[in-house]
Amino acid sequence: MSKLHIPDQIAPMIPRTLFNSDHEAFRKTARRFFEEEIAPYHEKWEEQQHLDRDLWNKAGALGLLCPTMPEEYGGSGVDRLYSVIMMEEQARVGDSASGFSLHSDIVANYINNFGNEAQKQAWLPKMASGEVVSAIAMTEPGTGSDLQAVQTRAIDMGDHYVLNGSKIFITNGYLCDMAVVVAKTGTSEKGAQNISLLIVDAHSEGFSKGRPLKKVGMKGQDTCELFFNNVKVPKENLLGMEGMGFIMLMKELAWERMMIAIMCAAGAEGALAQTVDYVKNRKVFGKPVAAYQNTRFKLAELRSEAQIARVFVDRCIEQVLKHELSVEAACAAKYWVSDLLSKVVDECVQLHGGYGFMLEYPIARAYIDTRANRIYGGTNEIMKELISRSI
């Protein structure tokens, strides 16, 4: 299949200073992968509702999976800017199908940060190579964002747990070989003290998967329900200490929310680049759409707002690298930039006219794919509630 035309990003008003030459070399590899292996097959991913399984192995062979994991566990031991690059290049091409970042930067982090040596050796190298696809199973049909209210329960049977329950909206769920499952293990009156994290092999007896869920957008992303019917989970698969799951989840949620902000900032820049390319070439009443003052003013507004988002997100990334990012800053980045992305895409659809509503155009796909950013990772209303608590 021929390479897609993906316009260059609009030059930033304020130059970025985060990346060095090694980062940019990695970016070239990531960009080529997304442009050649992912973006041209968007319709295929949507039809089957997940990527081809072998793409995980290809990504692993290129060093694109779990790059921040230590070298002894199959990673490259590099900083999180490499993860940032992966997210930005995914967003640049409008890829809403791959779940690489959740695998590499959420699940792998839980195992690396809280797992014991045996757990790290058992799972991280296979995750880095793409041999194992991973998921994290938090959300349940009746609990939404309230993790303390989960009903999935793991009963202590001595040398193992017996796991029962279900999870919904699980990214990478259909293809997963392993899931980190949030489950109740205790009987404390304080809900947070009952929560534990279990590493569950997806090939275990009693572990089953629903068909990929039919979504409004992001139709190519592997998202499904998971079911646990008397699944036997060895005690050695307990991640960290029993009853410490909620604390572990809270430590990683700020980074998860930053991941959404990073992809939304890059997505806004990508939508703007597509639209500038379109209005310069599309003629109406004998002259390019870009020649009209309304178009120029609207593009000026969108470019300014995308740049403001970029500066804040990059500053937050600097704080991430120093391990100094506050919870409220991550929440602010997640809610404000995801809101902005929806606004930018909506305005860009309008500038495309009727073609903006045709799914053959990337901006139309972005219109339905980007809406979920304001919901997952904690709804934007919850982000505001968390920010308000620090005032």
The 8 nearest C-alpha neighbors of each residue, nearest first, counted from 0:
[[1, 2, 39, 35, 40, 3, 36, 38],
 [2, 0, 3, 39, 35, 4, 34, 40],
 [1, 3, 35, 0, 4, 39, 34, 38],
 [4, 2, 5, 39, 1, 34, 38, 35],
 [3, 5, 6, 2, 34, 1, 7, 92],
 [4, 6, 3, 7, 92, 273, 34, 91],
 [7, 5, 272, 273, 4, 8, 276, 269],
 [6, 8, 9, 272, 5, 269, 273, 10],
 [7, 9, 272, 10, 269, 6, 268, 271],
 [8, 10, 272, 11, 7, 268, 271, 302],
 [9, 11, 8, 12, 14, 7, 13, 272],
 [12, 10, 13, 14, 9, 306, 15, 8],
 [13, 11, 14, 10, 306, 303, 302, 9],
 [12, 14, 11, 15, 306, 310, 10, 309],
 [15, 13, 11, 12, 16, 10, 310, 17],
 [14, 16, 17, 13, 11, 18, 313, 310],
 [15, 17, 18, 14, 19, 313, 13, 317],
 [18, 16, 15, 19, 313, 317, 80, 316],
 [17, 19, 22, 16, 23, 20, 80, 15],
 [20, 18, 22, 21, 23, 17, 16, 24],
 [19, 21, 23, 22, 24, 18, 25, 26],
 [22, 20, 24, 23, 19, 25, 18, 26],
 [21, 23, 25, 19, 20, 24, 18, 26],
 [22, 24, 26, 20, 25, 21, 27, 19],
 [25, 23, 21, 27, 26, 22, 20, 28],
 [24, 26, 22, 28, 23, 27, 29, 21],
 [25, 27, 23, 29, 24, 28, 30, 84],
 [28, 26, 30, 24, 25, 29, 31, 23],
 [27, 29, 25, 31, 26, 30, 32, 24],
 [30, 28, 26, 32, 31, 27, 85, 25],
 [31, 29, 27, 33, 32, 28, 88, 26],
 [30, 32, 34, 28, 29, 33, 35, 27],
 [33, 31, 29, 36, 35, 30, 34, 28],
 [32, 34, 37, 30, 36, 31, 35, 38],
 [35, 33, 31, 38, 32, 30, 36, 37],
 [34, 36, 32, 33, 31, 37, 2, 39],
 [37, 35, 32, 33, 34, 38, 39, 40],
 [36, 38, 33, 39, 40, 35, 34, 41],
 [37, 39, 34, 40, 41, 33, 94, 92],
 [40, 38, 41, 37, 3, 35, 2, 36],
 [41, 39, 43, 38, 42, 37, 44, 36],
 [40, 42, 44, 43, 38, 39, 45, 37],
 [43, 41, 45, 44, 40, 46, 219, 39],
 [44, 42, 46, 40, 45, 41, 47, 219],
 [43, 45, 219, 41, 49, 47, 48, 42],
 [219, 46, 44, 48, 218, 42, 43, 47],
 [45, 47, 43, 44, 48, 42, 219, 218],
 [46, 48, 44, 45, 49, 43, 219, 50],
 [49, 47, 219, 45, 44, 46, 221, 218],
 [48, 50, 221, 220, 219, 44, 47, 96],
 [51, 49, 44, 52, 97, 96, 54, 219],
 [50, 52, 53, 54, 49, 44, 55, 47],
 [51, 53, 54, 55, 50, 174, 56, 49],
 [54, 52, 56, 55, 51, 57, 129, 50],
 [55, 53, 57, 56, 52, 51, 58, 50],
 [54, 56, 129, 58, 53, 57, 52, 59],
 [57, 55, 129, 59, 53, 54, 58, 60],
 [58, 56, 54, 60, 59, 55, 53, 61],
 [59, 57, 55, 63, 61, 56, 60, 54],
 [58, 60, 128, 129, 56, 62, 64, 61],
 [59, 61, 57, 58, 62, 56, 128, 63],
 [62, 60, 58, 59, 63, 57, 28, 64],
 [61, 63, 59, 60, 64, 66, 58, 127],
 [62, 64, 58, 61, 59, 66, 65, 29],
 [65, 63, 127, 59, 66, 62, 103, 58],
 [64, 66, 103, 127, 67, 68, 74, 63],
 [67, 65, 74, 75, 68, 64, 77, 63],
 [68, 66, 77, 76, 65, 78, 75, 74],
 [67, 69, 74, 76, 66, 65, 75, 70],
 [70, 68, 76, 74, 71, 72, 75, 67],
 [69, 71, 74, 75, 73, 72, 76, 68],
 [70, 72, 69, 73, 74, 124, 68, 120],
 [73, 71, 124, 70, 123, 69, 74, 120],
 [72, 74, 124, 70, 127, 71, 123, 69],
 [75, 73, 68, 70, 66, 69, 65, 76],
 [74, 76, 66, 70, 77, 67, 69, 68],
 [75, 77, 69, 67, 68, 70, 74, 66],
 [78, 76, 67, 75, 66, 79, 81, 68],
 [79, 77, 80, 67, 81, 76, 320, 82],
 [78, 80, 82, 81, 67, 83, 77, 320],
 [79, 81, 83, 82, 78, 84, 22, 18],
 [82, 80, 84, 79, 83, 78, 22, 85],
 [81, 83, 79, 85, 80, 84, 86, 104],
 [84, 82, 80, 86, 81, 85, 87, 79],
 [83, 85, 87, 81, 82, 86, 26, 88],
 [86, 84, 82, 88, 83, 87, 89, 29],
 [85, 87, 89, 83, 84, 88, 262, 90],
 [88, 86, 84, 90, 265, 89, 85, 262],
 [87, 89, 91, 85, 90, 86, 30, 84],
 [88, 90, 86, 94, 87, 91, 92, 85],
 [89, 91, 266, 93, 87, 88, 92, 262],
 [90, 92, 88, 269, 89, 93, 266, 87],
 [93, 91, 90, 94, 89, 38, 88, 34],
 [94, 92, 90, 91, 95, 89, 365, 361],
 [93, 95, 89, 92, 96, 90, 38, 97],
 [94, 96, 217, 93, 97, 220, 368, 219],
 [97, 220, 95, 219, 94, 217, 49, 98],
 [96, 98, 99, 220, 95, 50, 94, 221],
 [97, 99, 100, 101, 171, 102, 96, 170],
 [98, 100, 102, 101, 97, 103, 64, 55],
 [101, 99, 103, 102, 104, 98, 86, 105],
 [100, 102, 105, 104, 99, 98, 103, 106],
 [101, 103, 99, 106, 100, 133, 104, 105],
 [104, 102, 65, 100, 107, 101, 64, 105],
 [105, 103, 100, 101, 108, 107, 102, 106],
 [104, 106, 101, 108, 107, 102, 103, 109],
 [107, 105, 102, 109, 108, 135, 104, 103],
 [108, 106, 110, 103, 109, 105, 104, 111],
 [109, 107, 111, 105, 106, 110, 112, 104],
 [110, 108, 106, 112, 107, 111, 113, 105],
 [109, 111, 114, 107, 108, 113, 112, 119],
 [112, 110, 108, 109, 114, 113, 107, 119],
 [113, 111, 109, 110, 108, 114, 107, 115],
 [112, 114, 239, 110, 109, 111, 238, 115],
 [115, 113, 110, 238, 111, 239, 118, 112],
 [116, 114, 118, 117, 119, 113, 239, 238],
 [115, 117, 119, 118, 120, 114, 121, 111],
 [116, 118, 120, 119, 115, 121, 114, 122],
 [119, 117, 121, 115, 116, 120, 114, 122],
 [120, 118, 116, 123, 121, 117, 122, 111],
 [119, 121, 117, 118, 122, 123, 116, 72],
 [120, 122, 118, 119, 117, 123, 124, 125],
 [123, 121, 125, 119, 120, 124, 126, 118],
 [122, 124, 126, 119, 125, 72, 127, 120],
 [125, 123, 73, 72, 127, 126, 122, 128],
 [126, 124, 130, 128, 131, 127, 123, 122],
 [125, 127, 131, 123, 129, 124, 128, 130],
 [126, 128, 64, 124, 65, 125, 129, 73],
 [129, 127, 59, 125, 130, 126, 60, 56],
 [128, 130, 56, 55, 59, 126, 131, 127],
 [131, 129, 125, 128, 126, 56, 132, 55],
 [130, 132, 126, 125, 129, 176, 133, 177],
 [133, 131, 175, 176, 126, 129, 174, 177],
 [134, 132, 177, 175, 102, 178, 176, 131],
 [135, 133, 178, 171, 172, 175, 170, 102],
 [134, 136, 179, 178, 180, 106, 137, 169],
 [135, 137, 180, 179, 169, 166, 181, 138],
 [136, 138, 181, 135, 180, 139, 166, 146],
 [139, 137, 166, 167, 143, 136, 142, 168],
 [138, 140, 166, 167, 142, 141, 143, 165],
 [141, 139, 167, 142, 166, 143, 138, 165],
 [142, 140, 139, 143, 149, 138, 148, 150],
 [141, 143, 139, 145, 140, 148, 149, 144],
 [144, 142, 145, 138, 141, 139, 140, 146],
 [143, 145, 146, 377, 142, 138, 378, 376],
 [146, 144, 142, 147, 143, 148, 149, 138],
 [145, 147, 148, 149, 144, 142, 137, 138],
 [146, 148, 190, 191, 145, 149, 194, 245],
 [147, 149, 146, 145, 142, 150, 190, 141],
 [150, 148, 146, 147, 151, 142, 139, 182],
 [149, 151, 152, 148, 164, 183, 182, 139],
 [152, 150, 164, 182, 163, 149, 183, 165],
 [151, 153, 183, 182, 163, 162, 150, 184],
 [152, 154, 162, 184, 161, 160, 183, 182],
 [155, 153, 161, 160, 156, 184, 152, 162],
 [156, 154, 160, 157, 159, 153, 161, 184],
 [157, 155, 159, 160, 158, 154, 161, 153],
 [158, 156, 159, 155, 160, 234, 154, 233],
 [157, 159, 234, 156, 233, 160, 155, 235],
 [160, 158, 233, 234, 156, 232, 157, 155],
 [161, 159, 155, 232, 154, 156, 153, 231],
 [162, 160, 231, 154, 153, 229, 230, 232],
 [161, 163, 153, 230, 229, 152, 227, 160],
 [164, 162, 227, 228, 229, 152, 151, 153],
 [165, 163, 151, 227, 226, 152, 150, 228],
 [164, 166, 226, 225, 227, 151, 139, 167],
 [167, 165, 139, 225, 224, 138, 136, 226],
 [166, 168, 224, 139, 169, 138, 140, 223],
 [169, 167, 223, 222, 224, 170, 138, 166],
 [170, 168, 172, 222, 223, 167, 136, 224],
 [169, 171, 222, 172, 221, 134, 168, 98],
 [172, 170, 221, 134, 175, 174, 173, 222],
 [171, 173, 169, 175, 170, 223, 174, 222],
 [172, 174, 175, 171, 223, 221, 208, 211],
 [175, 173, 172, 171, 176, 132, 221, 52],
 [176, 174, 132, 133, 172, 177, 171, 173],
 [175, 177, 201, 132, 131, 133, 200, 174],
 [178, 176, 200, 201, 133, 175, 199, 134],
 [179, 177, 134, 135, 199, 133, 180, 198],
 [178, 180, 198, 135, 197, 136, 199, 196],
 [181, 179, 136, 197, 196, 178, 135, 182],
 [180, 182, 196, 137, 195, 136, 197, 194],
 [183, 181, 151, 152, 195, 194, 180, 153],
 [182, 184, 152, 194, 193, 185, 153, 195],
 [183, 185, 153, 193, 152, 194, 195, 154],
 [184, 186, 193, 187, 183, 242, 192, 194],
 [187, 185, 193, 188, 184, 183, 190, 192],
 [186, 188, 189, 185, 193, 192, 190, 191],
 [189, 187, 190, 186, 192, 193, 191, 185],
 [190, 188, 187, 191, 192, 193, 186, 147],
 [189, 191, 147, 193, 192, 188, 187, 148],
 [190, 192, 193, 147, 189, 245, 194, 242],
 [191, 193, 242, 190, 194, 189, 187, 243],
 [194, 192, 185, 242, 183, 190, 191, 184],
 [193, 195, 183, 244, 242, 245, 192, 191],
 [194, 196, 244, 242, 241, 182, 243, 181],
 [195, 197, 181, 244, 238, 180, 237, 182],
 [198, 196, 237, 180, 179, 238, 236, 199],
 [197, 199, 179, 236, 178, 237, 180, 238],
 [200, 198, 178, 177, 197, 201, 179, 232],
 [199, 201, 177, 202, 203, 176, 178, 198],
 [202, 200, 176, 177, 203, 206, 199, 175],
 [201, 203, 200, 204, 206, 176, 177, 207],
 [204, 202, 201, 200, 206, 205, 230, 231],
 [203, 205, 206, 230, 202, 231, 229, 228],
 [204, 206, 228, 230, 227, 229, 203, 207],
 [207, 205, 227, 204, 203, 226, 201, 230],
 [208, 206, 226, 225, 205, 227, 209, 201],
 [209, 207, 225, 224, 226, 173, 210, 223],
 [208, 210, 224, 223, 225, 211, 207, 173],
 [209, 211, 223, 212, 208, 173, 224, 222],
 [212, 210, 223, 222, 221, 48, 209, 173],
 [211, 213, 223, 222, 214, 210, 224, 168],
 [214, 212, 211, 218, 215, 48, 222, 216],
 [213, 215, 216, 218, 212, 217, 222, 211],
 [216, 214, 367, 213, 217, 218, 368, 371],
 [215, 217, 368, 367, 218, 214, 369, 370],
 [218, 216, 368, 95, 219, 220, 96, 214],
 [217, 219, 45, 216, 220, 48, 214, 213],
 [45, 218, 220, 48, 44, 96, 49, 217],
 [219, 221, 96, 49, 218, 217, 48, 222],
 [220, 222, 49, 171, 170, 48, 173, 211],
 [223, 221, 170, 169, 211, 168, 172, 212],
 [224, 222, 211, 212, 169, 172, 168, 209],
 [223, 225, 167, 209, 166, 208, 168, 169],
 [224, 226, 208, 166, 165, 207, 209, 167],
 [225, 227, 165, 207, 206, 164, 208, 228],
 [228, 226, 163, 206, 164, 205, 230, 165],
 [227, 229, 205, 163, 230, 206, 226, 162],
 [230, 228, 162, 161, 163, 205, 231, 227],
 [231, 229, 162, 205, 161, 228, 227, 204],
 [230, 232, 161, 160, 229, 162, 233, 159],
 [231, 233, 160, 159, 230, 161, 234, 199],
 [234, 232, 159, 235, 236, 160, 158, 231],
 [235, 233, 159, 236, 158, 237, 232, 160],
 [234, 236, 233, 237, 159, 238, 118, 232],
 [237, 235, 198, 234, 233, 197, 238, 232],
 [238, 236, 197, 235, 234, 196, 239, 198],
 [239, 237, 196, 114, 197, 236, 113, 240],
 [240, 238, 113, 114, 237, 241, 243, 115],
 [241, 239, 243, 242, 238, 237, 195, 244],
 [240, 242, 195, 243, 239, 244, 237, 184],
 [241, 243, 192, 195, 194, 193, 244, 240],
 [244, 242, 246, 241, 240, 245, 195, 247],
 [245, 243, 195, 194, 247, 196, 246, 242],
 [244, 246, 248, 247, 191, 194, 243, 249],
 [245, 247, 249, 248, 244, 243, 250, 191],
 [248, 246, 244, 250, 245, 249, 243, 251],
 [247, 249, 245, 246, 251, 250, 244, 252],
 [248, 250, 246, 252, 247, 251, 245, 253],
 [251, 249, 247, 248, 252, 246, 253, 254],
 [250, 252, 248, 249, 254, 253, 255, 247],
 [251, 253, 255, 249, 254, 250, 248, 256],
 [254, 252, 256, 255, 329, 251, 326, 257],
 [255, 253, 257, 256, 252, 251, 258, 329],
 [256, 254, 252, 258, 257, 253, 251, 259],
 [257, 255, 253, 259, 258, 254, 333, 376],
 [256, 258, 254, 260, 259, 255, 329, 261],
 [257, 259, 261, 255, 256, 260, 254, 262],
 [258, 260, 256, 262, 257, 261, 333, 263],
 [261, 259, 333, 257, 263, 258, 262, 332],
 [262, 260, 258, 264, 259, 263, 257, 265],
 [261, 263, 265, 259, 260, 264, 86, 90],
 [262, 264, 266, 260, 265, 261, 337, 340],
 [265, 263, 267, 261, 266, 262, 309, 260],
 [264, 266, 268, 262, 87, 263, 267, 90],
 [265, 267, 263, 269, 90, 264, 268, 262],
 [268, 266, 340, 270, 264, 269, 265, 263],
 [269, 267, 265, 271, 266, 270, 272, 305],
 [268, 270, 266, 91, 272, 267, 271, 265],
 [271, 269, 267, 273, 272, 268, 266, 274],
 [270, 272, 274, 268, 269, 273, 275, 267],
 [273, 271, 269, 275, 8, 274, 270, 9],
 [274, 272, 270, 276, 271, 275, 6, 277],
 [273, 275, 277, 271, 276, 272, 347, 278],
 [276, 274, 272, 278, 277, 273, 271, 279],
 [275, 277, 273, 274, 279, 278, 272, 280],
 [276, 278, 274, 280, 275, 279, 281, 273],
 [279, 277, 288, 289, 281, 275, 280, 276],
 [280, 278, 289, 277, 276, 287, 281, 275],
 [279, 281, 277, 278, 287, 282, 276, 288],
 [280, 282, 278, 287, 277, 279, 288, 283],
 [283, 281, 287, 286, 288, 285, 280, 284],
 [282, 284, 285, 286, 288, 287, 281, 278],
 [285, 283, 286, 282, 287, 288, 281, 291],
 [284, 286, 283, 282, 287, 288, 281, 290],
 [285, 287, 282, 283, 284, 288, 290, 281],
 [288, 286, 282, 289, 290, 281, 279, 283],
 [287, 289, 278, 290, 282, 291, 281, 283],
 [290, 288, 278, 279, 287, 291, 294, 295],
 [291, 289, 288, 287, 292, 286, 295, 294],
 [292, 290, 294, 293, 289, 288, 295, 287],
 [291, 293, 295, 294, 296, 290, 289, 297],
 [292, 294, 296, 291, 295, 297, 298, 289],
 [295, 293, 297, 292, 291, 296, 289, 298],
 [294, 296, 292, 298, 297, 293, 299, 289],
 [297, 295, 299, 293, 298, 294, 292, 300],
 [296, 298, 300, 294, 299, 295, 293, 301],
 [299, 297, 301, 295, 300, 296, 302, 294],
 [298, 300, 296, 302, 297, 301, 303, 295],
 [301, 299, 297, 303, 298, 302, 304, 296],
 [302, 300, 298, 304, 303, 299, 305, 343],
 [301, 303, 305, 299, 300, 304, 298, 306],
 [304, 302, 306, 300, 301, 305, 299, 307],
 [303, 305, 307, 301, 306, 302, 300, 308],
 [304, 306, 308, 302, 307, 303, 301, 309],
 [307, 305, 309, 303, 308, 304, 302, 310],
 [306, 308, 304, 310, 309, 305, 303, 311],
 [309, 307, 305, 311, 306, 310, 312, 336],
 [308, 310, 306, 312, 307, 311, 264, 313],
 [311, 309, 313, 307, 308, 312, 314, 306],
 [312, 310, 314, 308, 313, 309, 315, 307],
 [311, 313, 315, 309, 314, 310, 308, 316],
 [314, 312, 316, 310, 315, 311, 309, 317],
 [313, 315, 317, 311, 316, 312, 310, 318],
 [314, 316, 318, 312, 317, 313, 311, 319],
 [317, 315, 319, 313, 318, 314, 312, 320],
 [318, 316, 314, 320, 315, 319, 313, 321],
 [317, 319, 324, 323, 315, 321, 316, 320],
 [320, 318, 316, 322, 324, 321, 317, 323],
 [319, 321, 317, 318, 322, 316, 79, 78],
 [320, 322, 318, 323, 319, 317, 324, 316],
 [323, 321, 319, 320, 324, 318, 317, 325],
 [324, 322, 318, 321, 319, 325, 320, 317],
 [325, 323, 318, 319, 322, 315, 326, 328],
 [326, 324, 328, 327, 323, 329, 253, 318],
 [325, 327, 329, 328, 253, 330, 324, 386],
 [326, 328, 386, 330, 329, 325, 331, 385],
 [329, 327, 331, 325, 330, 326, 332, 324],
 [330, 328, 332, 326, 327, 331, 253, 257],
 [331, 329, 327, 382, 333, 328, 332, 334],
 [332, 330, 328, 334, 329, 333, 335, 327],
 [331, 333, 329, 330, 335, 260, 334, 336],
 [332, 334, 260, 330, 256, 331, 336, 335],
 [333, 335, 379, 337, 331, 332, 336, 338],
 [336, 334, 338, 332, 337, 331, 333, 339],
 [335, 337, 339, 338, 332, 334, 333, 260],
 [336, 338, 340, 339, 334, 335, 263, 373],
 [339, 337, 335, 336, 341, 340, 334, 342],
 [338, 340, 336, 342, 337, 341, 343, 335],
 [341, 339, 337, 343, 267, 342, 338, 263],
 [340, 342, 344, 338, 339, 343, 345, 370],
 [341, 343, 339, 345, 340, 344, 346, 338],
 [344, 342, 340, 346, 345, 341, 339, 347],
 [343, 345, 347, 341, 346, 342, 366, 340],
 [344, 346, 342, 348, 347, 343, 341, 349],
 [347, 345, 349, 343, 348, 344, 342, 350],
 [346, 348, 344, 350, 349, 345, 274, 343],
 [347, 349, 355, 351, 345, 346, 350, 344],
 [350, 348, 346, 352, 347, 351, 345, 355],
 [351, 349, 347, 352, 348, 346, 294, 274],
 [352, 350, 355, 348, 349, 354, 347, 353],
 [353, 351, 349, 350, 354, 355, 348, 356],
 [354, 352, 355, 356, 351, 357, 349, 348],
 [353, 355, 357, 356, 352, 351, 360, 348],
 [356, 354, 348, 351, 353, 363, 352, 357],
 [355, 357, 354, 363, 353, 358, 348, 352],
 [358, 356, 354, 359, 355, 360, 363, 353],
 [357, 359, 360, 363, 364, 356, 361, 355],
 [358, 360, 357, 361, 363, 364, 354, 362],
 [359, 361, 358, 362, 363, 357, 355, 364],
 [362, 360, 364, 363, 365, 359, 358, 93],
 [361, 363, 365, 364, 360, 348, 355, 366],
 [364, 362, 366, 358, 365, 355, 356, 361],
 [363, 365, 361, 366, 362, 367, 358, 368],
 [364, 366, 368, 362, 363, 367, 369, 361],
 [365, 367, 363, 364, 368, 344, 369, 362],
 [368, 366, 216, 365, 364, 369, 370, 215],
 [367, 369, 216, 217, 365, 370, 366, 364],
 [370, 368, 371, 365, 367, 372, 366, 341],
 [369, 371, 372, 368, 367, 373, 341, 366],
 [370, 372, 374, 373, 369, 375, 368, 216],
 [373, 371, 374, 370, 337, 375, 369, 259],
 [372, 374, 371, 379, 337, 378, 370, 375],
 [375, 373, 378, 371, 372, 377, 379, 376],
 [376, 374, 377, 372, 378, 371, 373, 379],
 [375, 377, 256, 378, 374, 255, 259, 252],
 [376, 378, 375, 144, 381, 374, 379, 382],
 [379, 377, 374, 381, 380, 373, 375, 382],
 [378, 380, 382, 334, 381, 373, 383, 377],
 [379, 381, 383, 378, 382, 384, 377, 334],
 [380, 382, 384, 378, 379, 383, 377, 385],
 [383, 381, 379, 330, 385, 380, 384, 386],
 [384, 382, 386, 380, 381, 385, 387, 379],
 [383, 385, 381, 387, 382, 386, 380, 388],
 [386, 384, 382, 388, 383, 387, 381, 327],
 [385, 387, 327, 383, 388, 384, 389, 382],
 [388, 386, 384, 390, 389, 385, 383, 327],
 [387, 389, 385, 386, 390, 384, 383, 327],
 [388, 390, 387, 386, 327, 385, 326, 384],
 [389, 387, 388, 386, 385, 327, 384, 383]]
